[in-house]
Amino acid sequence: MLGSPRSQGLHSARRRTAVGLGLTGLVASTLGAVTLASAPGPSAAAGPSTADWAACAAPAPSRQAAFARAAEVSGVPEEVLLGVSYLQSRWDDHGTSPSTSGGYGPLHLTAVESTPAALTDPDPLGKGEGGPEPGSREMTTSRMDDTQLRTLDRAADLTGLPADRLEADDVANICGGAALLAADQRASGVEARDLGDWSAAVAAYSRAADEATALRFARDVFAVIRSGEARRTNDGERVRLPATAARVDPAAVAALDLAQAGPATADCNARLACASVPAPYEQYGETPGEYGNHDLADRPEDLDLDYLVIHDTEATWDTTLDLVTDPTYVSWHYSLRSADGHIAQHVPVDDPAWHAGNWYVNMHSIGLEHEGFAAEGASWYTENLYRTSARLVRHLGERYDIPLDRGHVIGHDQVPGTTPATVRGMHWDPGPYWDWEHYFDLLRAPIDQTGAAARGRGARDARVVTVAPGFRGNRQPLSGCTESGACRPQATNFVPLQQRPRWGSPLVADAGLRPDGSPSTTQVSDIGARATAGHRFRVAERRGAWLGVWYLGDLAWMHSPRKDPVVVPDRARVVVPRRDDVPVYGRAYPEESAYPASIPVQEVVPLQYTMDRGQGYVVADADPETDYYYAKSFQCATTVDDCTEVEGADDYLMVWFGHRMAYVRADDVRVRTVGGTLR
């Protein structure tokens, strides 16, 4: 499918024209104006005075103290305030940067007026298409007709605090969120005797228009209250929510009289309440190949489902839906909205969508696009988004028997190029700021399976390791995120790989990304020298605090001191080359003799990398299907029976080879189970 639209990904060439909240009329699930705080009457007007709110917003010694003070002033239980904030921002403060839904601060107060357009330098968002001149930023403006979606304005009215202060000052922002919750509670008319009596106010805080989305948000908040949480925020604040018994009251949420969502889609469990926004399967031109924007199949009956691919959209919600419903564009199976985690399904899982830039991976994967921008990071990846995505992935993994590990739940950045010519144009989303460790905790399959107790000496001497740097405290230097070239310091999901075991040594080179052999860089889009959380390595040697691991056919070095290791010991199947110069591939296509005369042979072209004797690479997928699905014309795909799967006799294994995966012929390697310690 090389050269067709299916080889591309969601890109930033189309300018963002509006903030992604409620502009699409997406069934009943679009964020709407329903809010208890907007109810008229004296009950909504009662509450603390402007002097009280001014005192609330005075400087606080810590964020924890700010939550406690806001709870005291507003009457909102501290547990409720902390739980809502955790779901909205994980208590982080992103300064004056809004989320994709226009939300500011720890309480995600929304001001849906403008969002920054994508930055290209030359393609830092990794979507393989043009855009503004390198380093440029553009702004687009869209004012919502419904002012209730601008909770920043509402909080300013309730507290008397200036809107710009509510945006930029985390203490004032917490007070503003508390004011909204308190007003919602008063408007509900419910006397709050226990935490469950705050169910309606919590659900209303989601600003969802449909009951299922509002109820899911409330359930998540109360689940956090029950389990408790503690973390260091992105700006170094320590915040703790002790575990407290609390249950949501569904009847109270039902009393909000929100819209009822339509029937759940076939591939989304009822509690997730996915909407259906179909991607068109239609012919738009005169030739058989001018059709879009996916293919028909009967997966997993005819094609194995092996991978769940995590993307980010590089677009707002409205632009995302505009693109996926365009027959001349590409497609993916699900979109997830930043503000509330709402899910829209576009392509049945039965059918291959055109999302990965690699037809073999498309054949065998499900694509999930998350509203956000890779170069911005945590401002866009909300806790709502992580939690809903993890629920969906758990559901799909169970339904289609896809293992929930980092070899099968992969980022778009792990998808290999198909030929040497396509490697440089492959994508790098969801980027260095996606919290894989937290995501896999939510999947109930922690990356750090061994726990902290197994680090230290075990990690130091292990022959196989898994990267687990600890996202919260792992701030690697990056560049190219802004016009000035700077990236705001924030947690990252990777550790860098050096050419030699010392600081100051060049980063390792990636021949596919830099054919001239120059070293990788700290550019936010440059994945050439990054070992990301969950990446598994065969260790070659140890020199002091440095681990030597096999990477892209050579030795690479990561800094992992005994007292603060960035890896955990592991045990895995490892491929060992039978000879020097063993080729690796970007797809597991059949051998030439497997193709019937009616189907053009798809040449299996080696990539520009090799592996040599003495090296070792951990197996990510031990049994990928060797096949090619021929579906290149609308006529072919008119009925499923017209499409043809070519199956081959060659066996492949998928391995952790560089930052991206690679396929290697089974006949070219030996497979050994490796564990224990270095000798």
Secondary structure, DSSP 8 states (H G I E B T S, - for coil): -TTSGGG----SSS---S-SSSSS--TTTS--S--GGG--SHHHH-S--HHHHHHHTS--SSHHHHHHHHHHHH---HHHHHHHHHHHHTT---TT---TT-EETTTTEE-TTEEE----SSSTT-SSS--SSTT---EEE---S-GGG-HHHHHHHHH---HHHHHH-HHHHHHHHHHHHHHHHHHHT---SSGGGGHHHHHHHTT-SBHHHHHHHHHHHHHHHHH-EEEE-TTS-EEEE--------HHHHHTT--B------TTS-GGG--EE-----EE-SSSTT-EESB----TTTSS---EEEEEE-SS-HHHHHHHHT-TTS---SEEE-TTT--EEE-S-TTS-BS-SS-HHHHHTEEEEEESS-TTTGGGTS-HHHHHHHHHHHHHHHHHHT---STTTEEEGGGS--SSGGGGGG---TT-TTS-HHHHHHHTT--S-TT-GGG-THHHHHBSEEEE---STT-----B-SSTTSB------SEEE-BSSSSTTS-B---TTT-TT------BTT--TTEEETT-EEEEEEEETTEEEEEETTEEEEEE--TTS-SEEE--EEEEEESSSSEEEESS----GGGS-TTS------EEEEEE-TT--EEEEES----EEEE--STTGGGSGGGSEEEE-S--EEEEE-SSSEEEEEGGGEEEEEE-SB--
